[in-house]
Each structure stands twice: as C-alpha cells, then as structure tokens.
Amino acid sequence: MAEKSELLPGTLDMLILRVLARGELHGWGITQRLEQLSQSALRVDEGSLYPSLYRMEDKGWIEAEWRQTENKRRAKYYSLTRAGRKQLEKERELWERMSAIITTVLQTA
C-alpha cells in the first residue's frame, strides 16, 4: 500500500474538478475516487472536502442536486459546469507550467 500524502496547498480544487469531469458524484464518491486514482496515496477528509465543494459551488464551477444514493440515502451529487471545465483547464495549464519550472530548478540546482 502506498504511503498517504498530504495535498499541496491549492491542489484540492483542481483534483476535485478533474474527478467531476468524468461524471457526477456525491462527496463520499469523490473521496473514494481520489483515493483510487492516487493508488491510495491521497486521502481527503471531510473537513477539507466540503469547504472546497461549497467554495467551488459559490464560484459557479460546480452545481449540486440532492438525490438518493444506491443505498437509499439522501446525498448531494456534484457535477461540473461549463465554467468549471474552463477553470480545470486553467488550473491544469498552470500546474503543468509550474511543475516544469520546479523540475528544472531541482535538476539544475
């Protein structure tokens, strides 16, 4: 099993947007998908996840709808908006640019 890692500041929104780009999910589903995609290296707790979801909903990047889960429980399902897709692309480009710069510095320092 991979060692658990903390997220870098500013990356949670980008990762949530990326997960939601694949389809709508409820909060628990988002955390499970992030853990799965990171091969269990990332774990996002509710204290980080829900403030991020509420913030992105306020910005219009995602929208939410209350529905029943497969287990007959009520859950808020989140989906990406057009603005959210644009934001994901901006954040992805920034991440790629910054990670390339950091890699260059680390390799040449």
N, CA, C and O atoms as CSV, one atom per row, in Angstrom:
chain,resi,resn,atom,element,x,y,z
A,1,MET,N,N,0.848,-1.181,0.000
A,1,MET,CA,C,0.000,0.000,0.000
A,1,MET,C,C,0.891,1.242,0.000
A,1,MET,O,O,1.922,1.272,0.672
A,2,ALA,N,N,0.495,2.249,-0.746
A,2,ALA,CA,C,1.261,3.489,-0.854
A,2,ALA,C,C,1.149,4.296,0.433
A,2,ALA,O,O,0.147,4.236,1.146
A,3,GLU,N,N,2.203,5.050,0.707
A,3,GLU,CA,C,2.192,5.931,1.868
A,3,GLU,C,C,1.242,7.092,1.606
A,3,GLU,O,O,1.229,7.647,0.507
A,4,LYS,N,N,0.445,7.465,2.609
A,4,LYS,CA,C,-0.504,8.579,2.460
A,4,LYS,C,C,0.266,9.887,2.407
A,4,LYS,O,O,1.224,10.092,3.152
A,5,SER,N,N,-0.164,10.765,1.519
A,5,SER,CA,C,0.477,12.063,1.351
A,5,SER,C,C,-0.536,13.173,1.552
A,5,SER,O,O,-1.726,13.007,1.284
A,6,GLU,N,N,-0.043,14.312,2.030
A,6,GLU,CA,C,-0.898,15.484,2.148
A,6,GLU,C,C,-0.903,16.217,0.818
A,6,GLU,O,O,0.089,16.232,0.089
A,7,LEU,N,N,-2.034,16.820,0.523
A,7,LEU,CA,C,-2.151,17.594,-0.706
A,7,LEU,C,C,-1.360,18.881,-0.597
A,7,LEU,O,O,-1.277,19.479,0.476
A,8,LEU,N,N,-0.789,19.301,-1.693
A,8,LEU,CA,C,-0.136,20.602,-1.733
A,8,LEU,C,C,-1.209,21.686,-1.691
A,8,LEU,O,O,-2.286,21.510,-2.259
A,9,PRO,N,N,-0.928,22.798,-1.027
A,9,PRO,CA,C,-1.926,23.882,-0.983
A,9,PRO,C,C,-2.350,24.284,-2.393
A,9,PRO,O,O,-1.523,24.438,-3.291
A,10,GLY,N,N,-3.648,24.450,-2.560
A,10,GLY,CA,C,-4.178,24.897,-3.839
A,10,GLY,C,C,-4.469,23.802,-4.844
A,10,GLY,O,O,-4.933,24.093,-5.947
A,11,THR,N,N,-4.209,22.543,-4.495
A,11,THR,CA,C,-4.420,21.475,-5.477
A,11,THR,C,C,-5.753,20.747,-5.321
A,11,THR,O,O,-6.197,20.086,-6.259
A,12,LEU,N,N,-6.398,20.852,-4.170
A,12,LEU,CA,C,-7.625,20.093,-3.940
A,12,LEU,C,C,-8.720,20.463,-4.942
A,12,LEU,O,O,-9.360,19.576,-5.509
A,13,ASP,N,N,-8.942,21.750,-5.165
A,13,ASP,CA,C,-9.978,22.163,-6.123
A,13,ASP,C,C,-9.716,21.557,-7.499
A,13,ASP,O,O,-10.629,21.039,-8.142
A,14,MET,N,N,-8.465,21.625,-7.945
A,14,MET,CA,C,-8.118,21.096,-9.258
A,14,MET,C,C,-8.403,19.594,-9.327
A,14,MET,O,O,-8.937,19.112,-10.326
A,15,LEU,N,N,-8.055,18.863,-8.290
A,15,LEU,CA,C,-8.277,17.419,-8.290
A,15,LEU,C,C,-9.763,17.072,-8.259
A,15,LEU,O,O,-10.198,16.136,-8.929
A,16,ILE,N,N,-10.531,17.816,-7.491
A,16,ILE,CA,C,-11.984,17.583,-7.449
A,16,ILE,C,C,-12.594,17.883,-8.814
A,16,ILE,O,O,-13.414,17.113,-9.312
A,17,LEU,N,N,-12.196,18.995,-9.417
A,17,LEU,CA,C,-12.707,19.322,-10.752
A,17,LEU,C,C,-12.377,18.213,-11.740
A,17,LEU,O,O,-13.205,17.852,-12.578
A,18,ARG,N,N,-11.169,17.675,-11.641
A,18,ARG,CA,C,-10.760,16.599,-12.550
A,18,ARG,C,C,-11.626,15.361,-12.355
A,18,ARG,O,O,-12.054,14.741,-13.329
A,19,VAL,N,N,-11.883,15.001,-11.111
A,19,VAL,CA,C,-12.730,13.837,-10.832
A,19,VAL,C,C,-14.137,14.069,-11.368
A,19,VAL,O,O,-14.728,13.171,-11.966
A,20,LEU,N,N,-14.673,15.262,-11.160
A,20,LEU,CA,C,-16.037,15.552,-11.618
A,20,LEU,C,C,-16.125,15.683,-13.142
A,20,LEU,O,O,-17.213,15.579,-13.708
A,21,ALA,N,N,-15.002,15.909,-13.801
A,21,ALA,CA,C,-15.005,15.958,-15.264
A,21,ALA,C,C,-15.390,14.600,-15.847
A,21,ALA,O,O,-15.825,14.516,-16.996
A,22,ARG,N,N,-15.232,13.551,-15.064
A,22,ARG,CA,C,-15.574,12.192,-15.507
A,22,ARG,C,C,-17.032,11.850,-15.231
A,22,ARG,O,O,-17.527,10.826,-15.701
A,23,GLY,N,N,-17.730,12.707,-14.466
A,23,GLY,CA,C,-19.135,12.450,-14.182
A,23,GLY,C,C,-19.488,12.864,-12.765
A,23,GLY,O,O,-18.612,13.040,-11.918
A,24,GLU,N,N,-20.772,13.016,-12.519
A,24,GLU,CA,C,-21.226,13.492,-11.214
A,24,GLU,C,C,-21.022,12.445,-10.131
A,24,GLU,O,O,-21.097,11.241,-10.376
A,25,LEU,N,N,-20.760,12.943,-8.922
A,25,LEU,CA,C,-20.536,12.091,-7.758
A,25,LEU,C,C,-20.988,12.814,-6.507
A,25,LEU,O,O,-21.071,14.042,-6.489
A,26,HIS,N,N,-21.281,12.058,-5.459
A,26,HIS,CA,C,-21.519,12.657,-4.146
A,26,HIS,C,C,-20.173,12.760,-3.423
A,26,HIS,O,O,-19.166,12.223,-3.886
A,27,GLY,N,N,-20.169,13.452,-2.290
A,27,GLY,CA,C,-18.923,13.712,-1.573
A,27,GLY,C,C,-18.112,12.468,-1.280
A,27,GLY,O,O,-16.909,12.433,-1.536
A,28,TRP,N,N,-18.767,11.436,-0.741
A,28,TRP,CA,C,-18.054,10.199,-0.428
A,28,TRP,C,C,-17.459,9.596,-1.698
A,28,TRP,O,O,-16.334,9.097,-1.681
A,29,GLY,N,N,-18.207,9.642,-2.793
A,29,GLY,CA,C,-17.717,9.125,-4.063
A,29,GLY,C,C,-16.487,9.870,-4.557
A,29,GLY,O,O,-15.576,9.273,-5.129
A,30,ILE,N,N,-16.469,11.186,-4.330
A,30,ILE,CA,C,-15.312,11.995,-4.734
A,30,ILE,C,C,-14.082,11.555,-3.954
A,30,ILE,O,O,-13.018,11.351,-4.540
A,31,THR,N,N,-14.214,11.407,-2.641
A,31,THR,CA,C,-13.056,10.996,-1.826
A,31,THR,C,C,-12.577,9.607,-2.225
A,31,THR,O,O,-11.373,9.360,-2.293
A,32,GLN,N,N,-13.514,8.698,-2.490
A,32,GLN,CA,C,-13.139,7.347,-2.892
A,32,GLN,C,C,-12.431,7.351,-4.241
A,32,GLN,O,O,-11.451,6.632,-4.439
A,33,ARG,N,N,-12.932,8.163,-5.164
A,33,ARG,CA,C,-12.319,8.225,-6.498
A,33,ARG,C,C,-10.910,8.809,-6.431
A,33,ARG,O,O,-10.002,8.322,-7.105
A,34,LEU,N,N,-10.724,9.856,-5.617
A,34,LEU,CA,C,-9.382,10.428,-5.452
A,34,LEU,C,C,-8.421,9.409,-4.856
A,34,LEU,O,O,-7.270,9.308,-5.282
A,35,GLU,N,N,-8.892,8.660,-3.876
A,35,GLU,CA,C,-8.039,7.641,-3.271
A,35,GLU,C,C,-7.697,6.557,-4.293
A,35,GLU,O,O,-6.561,6.087,-4.357
A,36,GLN,N,N,-8.686,6.170,-5.086
A,36,GLN,CA,C,-8.471,5.140,-6.106
A,36,GLN,C,C,-7.488,5.619,-7.178
A,36,GLN,O,O,-6.547,4.907,-7.528
A,37,LEU,N,N,-7.711,6.830,-7.696
A,37,LEU,CA,C,-6.837,7.348,-8.758
A,37,LEU,C,C,-5.406,7.565,-8.283
A,37,LEU,O,O,-4.464,7.448,-9.066
A,38,SER,N,N,-5.243,7.880,-7.003
A,38,SER,CA,C,-3.897,8.106,-6.451
A,38,SER,C,C,-3.272,6.810,-5.947
A,38,SER,O,O,-2.201,6.832,-5.340
A,39,GLN,N,N,-3.925,5.693,-6.192
A,39,GLN,CA,C,-3.474,4.379,-5.717
A,39,GLN,C,C,-3.277,4.397,-4.205
A,39,GLN,O,O,-2.282,3.904,-3.673
A,40,SER,N,N,-4.266,4.985,-3.537
A,40,SER,CA,C,-4.337,5.085,-2.072
A,40,SER,C,C,-3.281,6.001,-1.458
A,40,SER,O,O,-3.045,5.946,-0.251
A,41,ALA,N,N,-2.644,6.839,-2.271
A,41,ALA,CA,C,-1.636,7.753,-1.735
A,41,ALA,C,C,-2.267,9.023,-1.157
A,41,ALA,O,O,-1.671,9.674,-0.299
A,42,LEU,N,N,-3.471,9.376,-1.624
A,42,LEU,CA,C,-4.147,10.576,-1.126
A,42,LEU,C,C,-5.403,10.191,-0.365
A,42,LEU,O,O,-6.156,9.305,-0.768
A,43,ARG,N,N,-5.603,10.877,0.740
A,43,ARG,CA,C,-6.863,10.731,1.476
A,43,ARG,C,C,-7.331,12.141,1.805
A,43,ARG,O,O,-6.610,12.921,2.426
A,44,VAL,N,N,-8.536,12.450,1.382
A,44,VAL,CA,C,-9.110,13.774,1.630
A,44,VAL,C,C,-10.172,13.626,2.706
A,44,VAL,O,O,-11.110,12.844,2.554
A,45,ASP,N,N,-10.029,14.376,3.793
A,45,ASP,CA,C,-11.021,14.279,4.865
A,45,ASP,C,C,-12.167,15.252,4.619
A,45,ASP,O,O,-12.048,16.186,3.826
A,46,GLU,N,N,-13.275,15.020,5.308
A,46,GLU,CA,C,-14.474,15.842,5.131
A,46,GLU,C,C,-14.214,17.304,5.464
A,46,GLU,O,O,-14.814,18.196,4.863
A,47,GLY,N,N,-13.326,17.555,6.416
A,47,GLY,CA,C,-13.012,18.924,6.817
A,47,GLY,C,C,-12.336,19.734,5.725
A,47,GLY,O,O,-12.328,20.963,5.778
A,48,SER,N,N,-11.775,19.063,4.748
A,48,SER,CA,C,-11.173,19.735,3.589
A,48,SER,C,C,-12.098,19.671,2.381
A,48,SER,O,O,-12.228,20.641,1.634
A,49,LEU,N,N,-12.736,18.523,2.196
A,49,LEU,CA,C,-13.549,18.307,1.007
A,49,LEU,C,C,-14.735,19.259,0.927
A,49,LEU,O,O,-14.902,19.958,-0.072
A,50,TYR,N,N,-15.557,19.291,1.969
A,50,TYR,CA,C,-16.811,20.048,1.862
A,50,TYR,C,C,-16.613,21.561,1.779
A,50,TYR,O,O,-17.340,22.211,1.028
A,51,PRO,N,N,-15.670,22.153,2.509
A,51,PRO,CA,C,-15.433,23.593,2.272
A,51,PRO,C,C,-15.010,23.873,0.828
A,51,PRO,O,O,-15.396,24.891,0.252
A,52,SER,N,N,-14.221,22.974,0.249
A,52,SER,CA,C,-13.799,23.142,-1.138
A,52,SER,C,C,-15.000,23.033,-2.082
A,52,SER,O,O,-15.134,23.828,-3.012
A,53,LEU,N,N,-15.865,22.054,-1.844
A,53,LEU,CA,C,-17.064,21.895,-2.682
A,53,LEU,C,C,-17.970,23.122,-2.581
A,53,LEU,O,O,-18.463,23.615,-3.596
A,54,TYR,N,N,-18.189,23.616,-1.362
A,54,TYR,CA,C,-19.052,24.791,-1.180
A,54,TYR,C,C,-18.454,26.020,-1.860
A,54,TYR,O,O,-19.174,26.812,-2.468
A,55,ARG,N,N,-17.134,26.173,-1.754
A,55,ARG,CA,C,-16.449,27.312,-2.381
A,55,ARG,C,C,-16.591,27.244,-3.908
A,55,ARG,O,O,-16.870,28.250,-4.559
A,56,MET,N,N,-16.396,26.056,-4.460
A,56,MET,CA,C,-16.498,25.909,-5.912
A,56,MET,C,C,-17.937,26.072,-6.396
A,56,MET,O,O,-18.176,26.562,-7.500
A,57,GLU,N,N,-18.886,25.659,-5.570
A,57,GLU,CA,C,-20.294,25.859,-5.922
A,57,GLU,C,C,-20.611,27.356,-5.940
A,57,GLU,O,O,-21.308,27.831,-6.837
A,58,ASP,N,N,-20.107,28.096,-4.959
A,58,ASP,CA,C,-20.307,29.549,-4.918
A,58,ASP,C,C,-19.696,30.247,-6.134
A,58,ASP,O,O,-20.238,31.240,-6.620
A,59,LYS,N,N,-18.571,29.729,-6.621
A,59,LYS,CA,C,-17.906,30.323,-7.780
A,59,LYS,C,C,-18.551,29.909,-9.104
A,59,LYS,O,O,-18.202,30.433,-10.161
A,60,GLY,N,N,-19.495,28.965,-9.039
A,60,GLY,CA,C,-20.172,28.518,-10.253
A,60,GLY,C,C,-19.420,27.449,-11.025
A,60,GLY,O,O,-19.771,27.164,-12.169
A,61,TRP,N,N,-18.389,26.845,-10.428
A,61,TRP,CA,C,-17.612,25.822,-11.111
A,61,TRP,C,C,-18.286,24.460,-11.066
A,61,TRP,O,O,-18.092,23.626,-11.950
A,62,ILE,N,N,-19.092,24.245,-10.008
A,62,ILE,CA,C,-19.844,23.003,-9.890
A,62,ILE,C,C,-21.274,23.347,-9.490
A,62,ILE,O,O,-21.553,24.449,-9.017
A,63,GLU,N,N,-22.169,22.391,-9.688
A,63,GLU,CA,C,-23.534,22.539,-9.199
A,63,GLU,C,C,-23.897,21.265,-8.461
A,63,GLU,O,O,-23.299,20.211,-8.678
A,64,ALA,N,N,-24.891,21.378,-7.583
A,64,ALA,CA,C,-25.246,20.244,-6.746
A,64,ALA,C,C,-26.745,20.010,-6.752
A,64,ALA,O,O,-27.543,20.930,-6.931
A,65,GLU,N,N,-27.103,18.751,-6.550
A,65,GLU,CA,C,-28.510,18.359,-6.509
A,65,GLU,C,C,-28.656,17.223,-5.490
A,65,GLU,O,O,-27.884,16.265,-5.495
A,66,TRP,N,N,-29.663,17.351,-4.618
A,66,TRP,CA,C,-29.944,16.295,-3.648
A,66,TRP,C,C,-30.665,15.158,-4.343
A,66,TRP,O,O,-31.645,15.377,-5.055
A,67,ARG,N,N,-30.173,13.927,-4.134
A,67,ARG,CA,C,-30.799,12.729,-4.692
A,67,ARG,C,C,-30.576,11.544,-3.761
A,67,ARG,O,O,-29.866,11.645,-2.760
A,68,GLN,N,N,-31.193,10.428,-4.107
A,68,GLN,CA,C,-30.985,9.204,-3.342
A,68,GLN,C,C,-29.822,8.419,-3.926
A,68,GLN,O,O,-29.659,8.329,-5.143
A,69,THR,N,N,-29.012,7.849,-3.027
A,69,THR,CA,C,-27.905,7.004,-3.469
A,69,THR,C,C,-28.426,5.603,-3.764
A,69,THR,O,O,-29.610,5.317,-3.591
A,70,GLU,N,N,-27.533,4.745,-4.208
A,70,GLU,CA,C,-27.875,3.347,-4.454
A,70,GLU,C,C,-28.351,2.676,-3.162
A,70,GLU,O,O,-29.135,1.728,-3.200
A,71,ASN,N,N,-27.868,3.181,-2.010
A,71,ASN,CA,C,-28.223,2.626,-0.695
A,71,ASN,C,C,-29.470,3.268,-0.098
A,71,ASN,O,O,-29.769,3.081,1.082
A,72,LYS,N,N,-30.189,4.017,-0.910
A,72,LYS,CA,C,-31.434,4.687,-0.483
A,72,LYS,C,C,-31.204,5.787,0.555
A,72,LYS,O,O,-32.095,6.093,1.347
A,73,ARG,N,N,-30.021,6.371,0.548
A,73,ARG,CA,C,-29.729,7.510,1.431
A,73,ARG,C,C,-29.714,8.775,0.598
A,73,ARG,O,O,-29.412,8.754,-0.595
A,74,ARG,N,N,-30.047,9.886,1.257
A,74,ARG,CA,C,-30.007,11.178,0.571
A,74,ARG,C,C,-28.577,11.689,0.527
A,74,ARG,O,O,-27.867,11.670,1.533
A,75,ALA,N,N,-28.164,12.143,-0.638
A,75,ALA,CA,C,-26.813,12.681,-0.787
A,75,ALA,C,C,-26.844,13.799,-1.821
A,75,ALA,O,O,-27.682,13.821,-2.722
A,76,LYS,N,N,-25.929,14.699,-1.666
A,76,LYS,CA,C,-25.788,15.806,-2.604
A,76,LYS,C,C,-24.821,15.365,-3.697
A,76,LYS,O,O,-23.663,15.050,-3.424
A,77,TYR,N,N,-25.303,15.345,-4.930
A,77,TYR,CA,C,-24.475,14.962,-6.078
A,77,TYR,C,C,-23.934,16.225,-6.739
A,77,TYR,O,O,-24.675,17.174,-6.993
A,78,TYR,N,N,-22.641,16.222,-7.011
A,78,TYR,CA,C,-21.960,17.372,-7.597
A,78,TYR,C,C,-21.607,17.081,-9.041
A,78,TYR,O,O,-21.215,15.967,-9.389
A,79,SER,N,N,-21.754,18.108,-9.886
A,79,SER,CA,C,-21.366,17.976,-11.285
A,79,SER,C,C,-20.669,19.255,-11.739
A,79,SER,O,O,-20.872,20.334,-11.184
A,80,LEU,N,N,-19.853,19.096,-12.753
A,80,LEU,CA,C,-19.060,20.198,-13.299
A,80,LEU,C,C,-19.925,21.075,-14.203
A,80,LEU,O,O,-20.752,20.566,-14.959
A,81,THR,N,N,-19.735,22.369,-14.124
A,81,THR,CA,C,-20.399,23.312,-15.024
A,81,THR,C,C,-19.436,23.674,-16.158
A,81,THR,O,O,-18.273,23.272,-16.150
A,82,ARG,N,N,-19.929,24.427,-17.115
A,82,ARG,CA,C,-19.067,24.910,-18.200
A,82,ARG,C,C,-17.921,25.761,-17.623
A,82,ARG,O,O,-16.773,25.642,-18.049
A,83,ALA,N,N,-18.252,26.614,-16.652
A,83,ALA,CA,C,-17.222,27.442,-16.002
A,83,ALA,C,C,-16.210,26.557,-15.275
A,83,ALA,O,O,-15.021,26.874,-15.230
A,84,GLY,N,N,-16.680,25.457,-14.711
A,84,GLY,CA,C,-15.784,24.528,-14.023
A,84,GLY,C,C,-14.823,23.850,-14.980
A,84,GLY,O,O,-13.659,23.629,-14.647
A,85,ARG,N,N,-15.308,23.520,-16.167
A,85,ARG,CA,C,-14.427,22.913,-17.182
A,85,ARG,C,C,-13.338,23.896,-17.607
A,85,ARG,O,O,-12.181,23.514,-17.788
A,86,LYS,N,N,-13.716,25.159,-17.764
A,86,LYS,CA,C,-12.732,26.190,-18.122
A,86,LYS,C,C,-11.718,26.369,-17.000
A,86,LYS,O,O,-10.520,26.495,-17.253
A,87,GLN,N,N,-12.201,26.379,-15.759
A,87,GLN,CA,C,-11.307,26.528,-14.611
A,87,GLN,C,C,-10.352,25.346,-14.504
A,87,GLN,O,O,-9.172,25.528,-14.206
A,88,LEU,N,N,-10.847,24.147,-14.741
A,88,LEU,CA,C,-9.986,22.964,-14.708
A,88,LEU,C,C,-8.869,23.091,-15.732
A,88,LEU,O,O,-7.716,22.777,-15.438
A,89,GLU,N,N,-9.203,23.546,-16.925
A,89,GLU,CA,C,-8.178,23.702,-17.956
A,89,GLU,C,C,-7.141,24.747,-17.543
A,89,GLU,O,O,-5.943,24.543,-17.739
A,90,LYS,N,N,-7.596,25.865,-16.972
A,90,LYS,CA,C,-6.660,26.895,-16.492
A,90,LYS,C,C,-5.735,26.333,-15.423
A,90,LYS,O,O,-4.522,26.535,-15.471
A,91,GLU,N,N,-6.312,25.632,-14.465
A,91,GLU,CA,C,-5.520,25.083,-13.367
A,91,GLU,C,C,-4.559,24.005,-13.854
A,91,GLU,O,O,-3.433,23.911,-13.365
A,92,ARG,N,N,-4.991,23.197,-14.808
A,92,ARG,CA,C,-4.117,22.158,-15.355
A,92,ARG,C,C,-2.915,22.798,-16.059
A,92,ARG,O,O,-1.778,22.361,-15.879
A,93,GLU,N,N,-3.177,23.832,-16.860
A,93,GLU,CA,C,-2.085,24.518,-17.552
A,93,GLU,C,C,-1.114,25.152,-16.567
A,93,GLU,O,O,0.100,25.054,-16.746
A,94,LEU,N,N,-1.635,25.801,-15.527
A,94,LEU,CA,C,-0.784,26.414,-14.505
A,94,LEU,C,C,0.036,25.344,-13.795
A,94,LEU,O,O,1.233,25.528,-13.578
A,95,TRP,N,N,-0.587,24.238,-13.434
A,95,TRP,CA,C,0.115,23.153,-12.742
A,95,TRP,C,C,1.254,22.615,-13.617
A,95,TRP,O,O,2.372,22.429,-13.137
A,96,GLU,N,N,0.970,22.369,-14.883
A,96,GLU,CA,C,1.994,21.835,-15.780
A,96,GLU,C,C,3.159,22.808,-15.936
A,96,GLU,O,O,4.319,22.396,-15.945
A,97,ARG,N,N,2.853,24.086,-16.059
A,97,ARG,CA,C,3.895,25.105,-16.193
A,97,ARG,C,C,4.747,25.175,-14.927
A,97,ARG,O,O,5.976,25.176,-14.992
A,98,MET,N,N,4.071,25.232,-13.768
A,98,MET,CA,C,4.804,25.352,-12.502
A,98,MET,C,C,5.611,24.095,-12.188
A,98,MET,O,O,6.746,24.190,-11.721
A,99,SER,N,N,5.040,22.925,-12.438
A,99,SER,CA,C,5.783,21.701,-12.140
A,99,SER,C,C,6.999,21.568,-13.055
A,99,SER,O,O,8.032,21.049,-12.632
A,100,ALA,N,N,6.893,22.029,-14.301
A,100,ALA,CA,C,8.046,22.008,-15.210
A,100,ALA,C,C,9.136,22.959,-14.706
A,100,ALA,O,O,10.320,22.628,-14.758
A,101,ILE,N,N,8.742,24.123,-14.227
A,101,ILE,CA,C,9.725,25.089,-13.695
A,101,ILE,C,C,10.411,24.513,-12.460
A,101,ILE,O,O,11.633,24.592,-12.334
A,102,ILE,N,N,9.630,23.933,-11.550
A,102,ILE,CA,C,10.191,23.364,-10.322
A,102,ILE,C,C,11.130,22.210,-10.668
A,102,ILE,O,O,12.206,22.094,-10.082
A,103,THR,N,N,10.738,21.359,-11.608
A,103,THR,CA,C,11.592,20.252,-12.026
A,103,THR,C,C,12.903,20.765,-12.593
A,103,THR,O,O,13.962,20.220,-12.285
A,104,THR,N,N,12.850,21.803,-13.414
A,104,THR,CA,C,14.052,22.394,-13.987
A,104,THR,C,C,14.984,22.893,-12.885
A,104,THR,O,O,16.188,22.639,-12.922
A,105,VAL,N,N,14.427,23.598,-11.914
A,105,VAL,CA,C,15.239,24.137,-10.817
A,105,VAL,C,C,15.874,22.991,-10.009
A,105,VAL,O,O,17.059,23.041,-9.678
A,106,LEU,N,N,15.087,21.978,-9.704
A,106,LEU,CA,C,15.610,20.857,-8.906
A,106,LEU,C,C,16.713,20.108,-9.643
A,106,LEU,O,O,17.661,19.634,-9.017
A,107,GLN,N,N,16.603,19.997,-10.953
A,107,GLN,CA,C,17.602,19.261,-11.728
A,107,GLN,C,C,18.869,20.055,-11.975
A,107,GLN,O,O,19.926,19.474,-12.222
A,108,THR,N,N,18.780,21.379,-11.913
A,108,THR,CA,C,19.947,22.201,-12.217
A,108,THR,C,C,20.570,22.853,-10.989
A,108,THR,O,O,21.655,23.426,-11.083
A,109,ALA,N,N,19.915,22.778,-9.858
A,109,ALA,CA,C,20.445,23.446,-8.659
A,109,ALA,C,C,21.598,22.695,-8.069
A,109,ALA,O,O,22.159,23.119,-7.059
